[in-house]
Amino acid sequence: LWQSNRLSVGGLMPLLAEELGLSVQRKGQLLSAFPLGYMLTQILGGSAADRLGGKPVMALALASVGVGILAVGCLRSFEAMWTAMFLMGLLEGPSFPTNGVLLARWVPSAERATATAISDAGGPVGGLVAL
């Protein structure tokens, strides 16, 4: 899910641009909305996971992605779609640092490097599957 929500927008951009009448600038703005939100919550998300535990923070990130994916399919304006993509990025931003907290707390140290490698490989694999 995490890779598909942001990567599919690029592949769908020709259709979105036609339907919404997007200029080149607007296309760039829409493609930038998710990463902008994502980068703003990386540090805060890691701190929240350290303080609150990884499970509730990851649950919020997962739930927001699901809701966001459903919402984006129903939106019909640039502004609404940009806001939804930004909010998905904002709420998904904690997922990467939270994953580190979960691995550190739940995986035995002798298995942690393997678990981290598998987890980190999931991003590119998810991207390939999403495309």
FENFENPE-V305842 format. One record per helix or strand. SS is the DSSP state (helix for helix, strand for strand). FROM is the first residue (numbers start at 1). TO is the last residue. Records with the same first field share a line. If there is no record, write none. Layout:
# FENFENPE-V305842
SS=FROM-TO / FROM-TO
This chain:
# FENFENPE-V305842
helix=2-20 / 24-40 / 42-52 / 54-72 / 78-92 / 94-106 / 109-130
